[in-house]
Amino acid sequence: MYFHRLLLAAFLLLTPLALRAQAKDSSYTAKMQAPGVRLITVDGKYKVWTQRIGKGKTKLLLLHGGPANSHEYFENFPEYLTQEGVEIYFYDQLGSYHSDQPKDTAIWRINRFVEEVEQVRQGLGLDKFFLLGHSWGGLLALEYAHRYPRRLKGLIISDMGYSAPIYNKYRFELYADIIRDQAAAKNRRAPAPDSLLGDAKMYPLLTKEVQDEFFRRHMMRLPQEPEPYKRNLAHINRTDRLPIFRSMATWDFTDRLAAIRTPTLLLGAQHDFIPPSAYDTMHQQMPNSQVYICPIGAHFAMWDDPQHYFPALLSFLKKPGRKG
C-alpha cells in the first residue's frame, strides 16, 4: 500500500494538467491510415490498433509500457530489425491512444489485458511468434507466457523485473539519492533516511526538480529526447489507467518464474530503475533464459543504448534456444 500511494503521488506531481486530458492530434490520423494497419476486435466490442512493419519469417509482437502508453516509442525498431528478416507488429493496448478508450474501470485488470493479448494474437494469425514486453509490457508478457506458453517461440522481457515491491523499493532508493544530492548541491541539510523511505514524508520531496533528474538518470539519458519518445509521453492516457495501479504495486511473479520454460531473453540496462540483480534472480529461476544488461542505457535503452540493445535482441531472435 505504501508504494502504491507513493507511485500515485509521484505520478500526480509529474503530470502537468495540460497532459491529463486526452486529445487527438494530426499524428493520429496519419497512424490510422498508415500501411499495414489493422483494427482488432477485443472483448467482443472494442477495437485496438495494430500495424505490421516489414515481412519475414521471424514474427515479433511488441507490448508497450504504461499501462496506456503507446507503441510510438518502438518506432526505431524497424531501423534495426526489418532488414534482418524480422516482421514487427506494433500494437496499442486497449485504453491507449490509437485504440478505443472506454470509460469503464473494469477494463483495467491484469488478467483482462493478458486475454486481450491472446485475442490480438488470434486476430493477427500469429503462432510460434516472439513476444517482447517492455516495462508494464514485460509484466504482461510474463503473465501471457505463463498462460499460453505453446503459442510462443521466444520471450523478451525488456526493462522489467519480477516483483513490484522489490523494484519499487529500489526505485525510491534512487529518488532518495537524488534528493540527498540536490540538498548537498544547495548546501542544505539532507533529510534523514527514515523520512525518504518508509512513510508519507517523502511525498512533498518528489518535486518537479527531483522528477526531472530521475528521468535524466534512469529513464532517458540522451541530451535530447527523440521525437517518437516525446510523442508517446504526450499521448499517454494518464487518468483512465489509475484503477490498475493498486494491483500493479503488489504484483509478484516470484513463485511462477520456474514455470516459464519458453526461451527467454532478460534484457535490462545498467542505469534503469529495475535493479540489474533482478535479472540474475530471474535467470537463476527460469530454466531456459539468458541475460543481457545494456551498459549505457536506462529504462528506454532502445533509444539511449541502441548499440547494445539491438545486437543483443537480434542475436536472441536468431538463436532463441541458446542459454547464457
C-alpha positions as CSV (number, residue, x, y, z in Angstrom):
1,M,0.0,0.0,0.0
2,Y,2.8,2.4,0.8
3,F,4.4,2.1,-2.6
4,H,1.1,2.3,-4.3
5,R,0.5,5.7,-2.6
6,L,4.0,6.8,-3.4
7,L,3.8,5.8,-7.0
8,L,0.5,7.7,-7.3
9,A,1.9,10.8,-5.6
10,A,4.9,10.7,-8.0
11,F,2.6,10.3,-11.0
12,L,0.4,13.3,-10.0
13,L,3.4,15.5,-9.3
14,L,5.0,14.6,-12.6
15,T,1.9,15.1,-14.8
16,P,1.1,18.6,-15.9
17,L,-2.6,19.5,-16.0
18,A,-2.3,20.1,-19.8
19,L,-1.3,16.5,-20.3
20,R,-4.1,14.9,-18.2
21,A,-6.7,15.4,-20.9
22,Q,-6.6,13.1,-23.9
23,A,-6.9,14.8,-27.3
24,K,-6.1,13.5,-30.8
25,D,-3.6,15.4,-33.0
26,S,-2.5,15.2,-36.6
27,S,-0.3,12.2,-36.0
28,Y,-3.4,10.2,-35.0
29,T,-4.9,10.4,-38.5
30,A,-1.6,9.5,-40.1
31,K,-1.3,6.4,-37.9
32,M,-4.8,5.3,-38.6
33,Q,-4.2,5.5,-42.3
34,A,-0.7,4.0,-42.4
35,P,0.1,0.9,-44.4
36,G,-0.2,-2.4,-42.5
37,V,-2.8,-1.1,-40.0
38,R,-5.5,-3.5,-38.8
39,L,-8.0,-2.9,-36.1
40,I,-8.6,-6.0,-34.0
41,T,-11.8,-6.6,-32.0
42,V,-11.3,-7.5,-28.4
43,D,-13.8,-8.3,-25.6
44,G,-16.4,-8.5,-28.3
45,K,-16.9,-4.8,-28.7
46,Y,-13.7,-2.7,-28.6
47,K,-11.1,-2.0,-31.3
48,V,-7.4,-2.0,-30.8
49,W,-4.9,-0.6,-33.3
50,T,-2.1,-2.8,-34.8
51,Q,0.4,-2.4,-37.6
52,R,2.6,-4.8,-39.4
53,I,6.0,-3.4,-40.4
54,G,8.3,-5.4,-42.7
55,K,8.0,-9.0,-43.8
56,G,10.0,-12.0,-42.7
57,K,9.9,-15.5,-41.1
58,T,10.6,-14.1,-37.6
59,K,7.4,-12.6,-36.2
60,L,7.7,-10.1,-33.3
61,L,4.8,-8.7,-31.3
62,L,5.6,-5.7,-29.1
63,L,3.9,-4.9,-25.8
64,H,4.4,-1.3,-24.8
65,G,4.7,0.0,-21.3
66,G,2.4,2.1,-19.1
67,P,-0.2,0.9,-18.9
68,A,-1.7,3.2,-21.5
69,N,1.5,4.4,-23.1
70,S,1.6,3.8,-26.9
71,H,3.6,1.8,-29.4
72,E,5.3,5.0,-30.6
73,Y,8.5,4.7,-28.6
74,F,9.1,1.4,-30.5
75,E,9.3,3.3,-33.8
76,N,13.1,2.8,-34.1
77,F,12.7,-1.0,-34.0
78,P,12.2,-1.3,-37.8
79,E,15.5,0.5,-38.5
80,Y,17.4,-2.2,-36.7
81,L,15.3,-5.3,-37.3
82,T,13.3,-5.4,-40.6
83,Q,16.4,-5.7,-42.7
84,E,17.3,-8.8,-40.7
85,G,14.1,-10.5,-41.7
86,V,12.0,-9.6,-38.6
87,E,8.4,-8.9,-39.2
88,I,7.3,-6.4,-36.5
89,Y,3.8,-6.0,-35.1
90,F,3.1,-2.7,-33.3
91,Y,0.0,-2.7,-31.0
92,D,-1.7,-0.1,-28.9
93,Q,-3.4,-1.8,-25.9
94,L,-7.0,-1.1,-25.1
95,G,-7.2,2.3,-23.4
96,S,-4.1,3.6,-25.3
97,Y,-4.0,6.5,-27.8
98,H,-4.7,4.8,-31.1
99,S,-7.1,2.2,-29.7
100,D,-10.5,2.6,-28.1
101,Q,-10.5,4.3,-24.7
102,P,-13.7,3.2,-23.0
103,K,-14.7,4.9,-19.8
104,D,-15.1,1.6,-18.0
105,T,-12.9,1.0,-15.0
106,A,-13.4,-2.8,-15.3
107,I,-11.0,-3.0,-18.3
108,W,-8.1,-2.1,-16.0
109,R,-7.3,-5.6,-14.8
110,I,-4.1,-7.5,-15.4
111,N,-5.9,-10.7,-16.3
112,R,-8.1,-8.9,-18.8
113,F,-5.1,-7.5,-20.5
114,V,-3.5,-11.0,-20.8
115,E,-6.6,-12.2,-22.5
116,E,-6.5,-9.2,-24.8
117,V,-3.0,-10.1,-26.0
118,E,-4.3,-13.6,-26.8
119,Q,-7.2,-12.0,-28.8
120,V,-4.8,-9.8,-30.7
121,R,-2.6,-12.9,-31.4
122,Q,-5.6,-14.7,-32.9
123,G,-6.7,-11.6,-34.9
124,L,-3.2,-11.3,-36.4
125,G,-2.9,-15.0,-37.1
126,L,0.3,-15.3,-35.2
127,D,1.7,-18.7,-33.9
128,K,5.1,-19.6,-32.7
129,F,6.0,-15.9,-32.5
130,F,8.3,-13.8,-30.4
131,L,6.8,-11.6,-27.7
132,L,8.7,-8.6,-26.4
133,G,7.3,-6.8,-23.4
134,H,8.8,-3.5,-22.2
135,S,8.2,-2.2,-18.7
136,W,4.5,-2.8,-17.9
137,G,4.5,-4.8,-21.2
138,G,7.1,-7.1,-19.6
139,L,4.8,-7.8,-16.7
140,L,2.1,-8.6,-19.3
141,A,4.5,-10.8,-21.3
142,L,5.4,-12.9,-18.3
143,E,1.8,-13.4,-17.5
144,Y,1.0,-14.3,-21.1
145,A,3.9,-16.8,-21.3
146,H,2.7,-18.4,-18.1
147,R,-0.8,-18.8,-19.5
148,Y,-0.1,-19.5,-23.2
149,P,3.4,-21.0,-23.5
150,R,2.7,-23.1,-26.5
151,R,2.0,-20.0,-28.6
152,L,5.5,-18.6,-28.2
153,K,8.8,-19.3,-29.9
154,G,10.6,-16.9,-27.7
155,L,10.0,-14.3,-25.0
156,I,11.9,-11.0,-24.4
157,I,11.4,-9.2,-21.0
158,S,12.8,-5.7,-21.5
159,D,13.4,-3.4,-18.6
160,M,11.1,-5.2,-16.2
161,G,11.6,-7.2,-13.0
162,Y,9.6,-10.0,-11.4
163,S,8.3,-8.3,-8.2
164,A,6.8,-4.8,-7.9
165,P,7.6,-4.4,-4.2
166,I,11.3,-5.2,-4.9
167,Y,11.8,-2.9,-7.9
168,N,9.7,-0.1,-6.4
169,K,11.8,-0.2,-3.2
170,Y,14.9,0.2,-5.4
171,R,13.2,2.9,-7.4
172,F,12.6,5.0,-4.4
173,E,16.1,4.5,-3.1
174,L,17.1,6.1,-6.4
175,Y,14.8,9.0,-5.6
176,A,16.3,9.3,-2.2
177,D,19.8,9.5,-3.7
178,I,18.7,12.4,-5.9
179,I,17.0,14.2,-3.0
180,R,20.3,14.0,-1.0
181,D,22.4,15.0,-4.0
182,Q,20.3,18.1,-4.6
183,A,20.3,19.0,-0.9
184,A,24.1,18.8,-0.9
185,A,24.4,20.9,-4.1
186,K,22.5,23.6,-2.4
187,N,24.4,23.3,0.9
188,R,21.2,22.2,2.6
189,R,20.8,19.5,5.2
190,A,19.6,16.3,3.6
191,P,16.5,14.7,5.0
192,A,17.0,11.7,7.3
193,P,16.9,8.4,5.6
194,D,13.7,7.4,7.5
195,S,11.9,10.3,6.0
196,L,12.8,9.2,2.5
197,L,11.9,5.6,2.7
198,G,9.0,4.4,4.8
199,D,6.4,7.0,5.2
200,A,4.4,9.8,3.6
201,K,7.0,12.4,4.4
202,M,8.7,11.6,1.1
203,Y,5.6,12.8,-0.9
204,P,6.4,16.6,-0.8
205,L,10.0,15.9,-1.6
206,L,9.1,14.5,-5.0
207,T,9.3,17.9,-6.6
208,K,9.5,18.5,-10.4
209,E,13.2,19.1,-10.0
210,V,13.6,15.6,-8.4
211,Q,11.4,14.0,-11.1
212,D,13.3,15.7,-13.9
213,E,16.6,14.4,-12.5
214,F,15.2,11.0,-12.1
215,F,14.2,11.0,-15.8
216,R,17.6,12.1,-16.8
217,R,19.4,9.5,-14.8
218,H,17.1,6.5,-15.0
219,M,14.6,6.8,-17.8
220,M,16.2,8.5,-20.9
221,R,19.8,9.5,-20.8
222,L,20.0,11.3,-24.1
223,P,20.6,15.0,-24.0
224,Q,17.6,15.5,-26.4
225,E,14.6,13.2,-26.2
226,P,13.7,11.5,-29.6
227,E,10.6,12.7,-31.2
228,P,8.7,9.3,-31.0
229,Y,9.5,9.2,-27.3
230,K,8.2,12.7,-26.7
231,R,5.1,11.9,-28.8
232,N,4.5,8.8,-26.7
233,L,4.7,10.9,-23.5
234,A,2.2,13.4,-24.9
235,H,-0.2,10.6,-25.8
236,I,-0.3,8.6,-22.5
237,N,-3.8,8.1,-21.2
238,R,-2.9,9.2,-17.7
239,T,-6.3,9.4,-16.0
240,D,-8.2,6.3,-17.1
241,R,-5.4,3.9,-16.1
242,L,-5.4,4.9,-12.4
243,P,-7.6,1.9,-11.2
244,I,-4.9,-0.6,-12.2
245,F,-2.1,0.9,-10.1
246,R,-3.1,-0.8,-6.9
247,S,-2.8,-4.3,-8.4
248,M,0.4,-3.4,-10.2
249,A,2.0,-2.2,-6.9
250,T,1.6,-5.6,-5.3
251,W,2.3,-7.7,-8.4
252,D,4.8,-10.5,-7.7
253,F,5.7,-13.3,-10.1
254,T,8.4,-14.9,-7.9
255,D,6.6,-18.2,-7.4
256,R,5.9,-18.7,-11.1
257,L,9.3,-17.9,-12.6
258,A,10.4,-21.6,-12.7
259,A,7.3,-22.4,-14.7
260,I,8.4,-20.2,-17.6
261,R,10.3,-22.7,-19.9
262,T,9.9,-20.6,-23.1
263,P,13.4,-19.5,-24.4
264,T,13.7,-16.1,-22.8
265,L,16.0,-13.1,-23.1
266,L,16.1,-10.9,-20.0
267,L,17.1,-7.6,-21.4
268,G,18.0,-4.9,-18.8
269,A,20.0,-1.7,-18.6
270,Q,22.6,-0.6,-16.1
271,H,21.0,2.8,-15.3
272,D,17.4,1.6,-15.2
273,F,15.3,1.7,-12.0
274,I,14.9,-2.0,-12.4
275,P,18.0,-3.3,-10.5
276,P,20.4,-5.4,-12.6
277,S,20.3,-8.0,-9.8
278,A,16.6,-8.7,-10.6
279,Y,17.7,-10.3,-13.9
280,D,20.2,-12.6,-12.2
281,T,17.4,-13.8,-9.9
282,M,15.1,-14.4,-12.8
283,H,17.8,-16.1,-14.8
284,Q,18.5,-18.5,-11.9
285,Q,14.8,-19.4,-11.7
286,M,13.9,-19.6,-15.4
287,P,15.5,-22.7,-16.8
288,N,15.8,-21.6,-20.5
289,S,16.8,-17.9,-20.0
290,Q,19.7,-15.7,-20.8
291,V,20.6,-12.2,-19.5
292,Y,22.0,-9.1,-21.2
293,I,22.4,-5.8,-19.4
294,C,22.9,-2.8,-21.7
295,P,25.9,-0.9,-20.1
296,I,25.0,2.6,-21.1
297,G,21.2,2.6,-21.2
298,A,18.4,3.4,-18.8
299,H,14.7,2.4,-18.9
300,F,14.4,3.2,-22.6
301,A,17.6,1.5,-23.6
302,M,16.3,1.0,-27.1
303,W,16.9,4.8,-27.5
304,D,19.8,5.7,-25.3
305,D,21.8,2.5,-25.8
306,P,20.7,1.0,-29.2
307,Q,24.3,-0.1,-30.0
308,H,23.9,-2.7,-27.3
309,Y,20.2,-3.2,-27.1
310,F,19.5,-4.3,-30.7
311,P,22.5,-6.6,-31.3
312,A,21.5,-8.5,-28.1
313,L,17.9,-8.7,-29.3
314,L,18.9,-9.8,-32.8
315,S,21.2,-12.5,-31.5
316,F,18.4,-13.9,-29.5
317,L,15.8,-13.7,-32.3
318,K,18.2,-15.7,-34.5
319,K,19.1,-18.3,-31.8
320,P,16.4,-18.2,-29.1
321,G,17.3,-21.6,-27.6
322,R,20.8,-20.7,-26.6
323,K,21.3,-20.3,-22.9
324,G,23.6,-17.6,-21.5
